[in-house]
Amino acid sequence: MNLCINRRVLISAGIAAIMAGPVRAQPIFRLGLTPVFLDNDAAVIDGLRRALSRGMGREIELVQRRTYQEITGLLLQRSVDAAWLCGYPYLQHADLLDLVAVPVWRGGPRYQSYLIVGAEDGAEALSDLRGGTHAFSDPDSNSGYLVTATDLRRMGEEVEGFFSRSIFTFGHRNVVRAVADGLVRSGSVDGYVWEALAVIEPDLTARTRVIARSEWLGFPPICARRDSLASEPVRALQGALMLLDETAEGRQALASLQLDGFQAATAGLFDGIAARMADLDP
């Protein structure tokens, strides 16, 4: 009921703005993107940009960088207006950042971290991977680093001593490729990414096997600086995200992302990630 009311309020506000008279040109809105599985999919990225631009009534520039740290830094420095982050960097800077929206995937705003090995590998659990090589996505990624690092800590182990060598690929798709190609024995990857790749690149994921899944954790959110959350541009982004499924262009963008939509979120959604952060650095 509240969601329907919110949609009507947003739509009514948009109609009122149109009837008020000619709309003046708006400044370009800069949205940062971290290296999720879309990092090389220009058509998917452009579809998202066009759908959000139409919903916001202004041009959008999508800003991409190689690491979570770089995008988070741009957001903290006000070089981007908002950014699609991960729950881990959001919580690292929770004193300065706040939540704009969170994606809904398979009916809810949560996802899992997957531990993967090669399709022919006999490992059945993390404990079987001692002495092997491992691929992480990014040191500031929840699913691509924090989950495995804390699972090892809970076993009384450390990443450096447990694996013979570990690497960062700076992209979840790259983790899957590294494992599939035999460059490493195992990898830590975003479960949403692995499942999305299973649809668009089934030959790739077929060369890997999931041996462990984490608990359900808060899906990587879109964030803004707390002191700009109430600003008109950020509120316009929030409204456009919430209404993506109301337009054909928005539904196409969501389908390309394999998402159901976006919804509001509170910090409590990320309590599971916060608990793992506390385990890693007690």
Residue pairs with C-beta under 8 A, 6 or more apart in sequence:
3 263
6 242
7 242
7 243
7 246
10 239
10 242
10 243
11 243
13 239
14 57
14 239
17 23
17 57
23 57
25 58
26 56
26 57
26 58
26 59
26 233
27 58
27 233
28 58
28 59
28 60
28 61
29 56
29 58
29 59
29 60
29 61
29 81
29 82
29 233
29 236
29 237
30 60
30 61
30 63
30 79
30 80
30 81
30 82
31 52
31 60
31 61
31 62
31 63
31 80
31 81
31 82
31 83
31 84
31 222
31 237
32 62
32 63
32 64
32 65
32 71
32 74
32 75
32 80
32 82
32 83
32 84
32 85
33 39
33 45
33 62
33 63
33 64
33 71
33 83
33 84
34 65
34 67
34 68
34 71
34 83
34 84
34 85
34 86
34 138
34 220
35 64
35 65
35 66
35 67
35 68
35 137
35 138
35 170
35 171
35 172
36 84
36 172
36 190
36 193
36 220
37 171
37 172
37 173
37 190
37 192
37 193
37 196
37 197
38 44
38 45
38 257
39 64
39 171
39 173
40 173
41 256
43 256
44 253
44 256
44 257
45 62
45 64
47 249
47 252
47 253
47 256
48 62
48 253
48 256
48 257
49 60
49 62
50 249
50 253
51 240
51 244
51 247
51 249
51 250
51 252
51 253
52 60
52 237
52 240
52 241
52 244
52 253
53 59
53 60
54 240
54 247
54 249
55 236
55 239
55 240
55 241
55 243
55 244
55 247
55 250
56 233
56 236
56 237
56 239
56 240
57 236
58 233
58 236
63 71
63 74
63 79
63 80
64 71
65 71
65 74
66 170
67 138
67 140
67 170
68 85
68 86
68 88
68 89
68 138
68 139
68 140
68 141
69 89
69 139
69 140
71 80
71 83
71 85
72 83
72 85
72 89
72 92
72 93
72 140
74 80
74 83
75 82
75 83
75 85
75 97
75 223
75 224
75 225
76 93
76 96
76 97
76 225
78 225
78 228
81 224
81 228
81 233
81 234
81 237
82 100
82 222
82 223
82 224
82 234
82 237
83 222
83 223
83 224
84 220
84 221
84 222
84 223
85 97
85 220
85 221
85 222
85 223
86 140
86 141
86 142
86 143
86 220
87 142
87 217
87 218
87 219
87 220
87 221
87 270
87 273
88 140
88 141
88 142
88 145
88 146
88 273
88 277
89 140
90 97
90 99
90 221
90 223
90 270
91 270
91 273
91 274
91 277
92 140
92 277
94 267
95 226
96 225
96 226
96 227
97 223
97 224
97 225
97 226
98 223
98 224
98 225
98 226
98 229
99 221
99 222
99 223
99 264
99 265
99 266
99 267
100 221
100 222
100 223
100 224
100 229
100 234
100 237
100 238
100 241
101 221
101 222
101 238
101 241
101 242
101 262
101 263
101 264
101 265
102 109
102 218
102 219
102 220
102 221
102 222
102 262
102 263
102 264
102 265
102 269
103 109
103 219
103 220
103 221
103 257
103 259
103 260
103 261
103 262
104 219
104 259
104 260
104 261
104 262
104 263
105 111
105 192
105 219
105 258
105 259
105 260
106 260
107 260
108 216
109 218
109 219
109 263
109 265
109 269
110 216
110 217
110 218
110 219
110 269
111 143
111 190
111 191
111 192
111 216
111 217
111 219
111 220
112 143
112 191
112 213
112 214
112 215
112 216
112 217
113 142
113 143
113 144
113 147
113 148
113 188
113 189
113 190
113 191
113 213
113 214
113 217
114 143
114 188
114 189
114 190
114 191
114 194
114 210
114 212
114 213
114 214
115 126
115 148
115 186
115 187
115 188
115 210
115 211
115 212
115 213
116 175
116 176
116 179
116 186
116 187
116 188
116 189
116 194
116 208
116 209
116 210
116 211
117 123
117 129
117 179
117 185
117 186
117 187
117 208
117 209
117 211
118 179
118 180
118 182
118 185
118 207
118 208
118 209
119 206
119 207
119 208
119 209
121 185
121 186
121 209
122 128
123 129
123 185
123 186
123 211
124 211
125 211
125 212
126 148
126 151
126 152
126 155
126 211
126 212
127 155
128 211
129 162
129 163
129 185
129 186
130 162
130 163
131 162
131 163
131 164
132 163
132 164
132 184
132 185
132 186
133 163
133 164
133 165
133 166
133 167
133 183
133 184
133 185
133 186
134 148
134 159
134 163
134 165
134 166
134 167
134 184
134 185
134 186
134 187
134 188
135 166
135 167
135 168
135 169
135 174
135 175
135 178
135 179
135 183
135 184
135 186
135 187
135 188
136 144
136 145
136 148
136 166
136 167
136 168
136 169
136 175
136 187
136 188
137 143
137 144
137 145
137 168
137 169
137 170
137 171
137 172
137 174
137 175
137 188
137 189
137 190
138 144
138 145
138 168
138 170
139 145
139 168
141 172
141 190
142 217
142 220
142 273
142 276
143 172
143 188
143 189
143 190
143 191
143 214
143 217
144 172
144 175
144 188
144 189
144 190
145 168
145 188
146 273
146 276
146 277
146 280
147 188
147 214
147 217
147 276
148 159
148 188
149 159
149 280
150 276
150 279
150 280
151 212
151 214
152 158
152 159
152 162
153 279
153 280
154 279
159 166
160 166
167 178
167 184
169 175
169 177
169 178
169 187
172 189
172 190
172 193
172 194
173 193
173 197
175 187
175 188
175 189
176 187
176 189
176 193
176 194
176 197
176 204
176 205
176 208
177 183
177 204
178 184
178 187
179 185
179 186
179 187
179 207
179 208
180 204
180 205
180 207
180 208
181 207
187 208
190 220
191 213
191 214
192 219
192 258
194 205
194 208
194 210
195 258
196 258
197 204
197 205
198 205
199 258
215 272
216 272
217 270
217 272
217 273
218 265
218 269
218 270
218 272
218 273
221 265
221 269
221 270
222 237
222 241
222 262
224 234
224 237
228 234
238 264
241 262
242 261
242 262
242 263
242 264
243 250
244 250
244 251
244 253
244 254
244 261
244 262
245 251
245 254
245 260
245 261
254 260
254 261
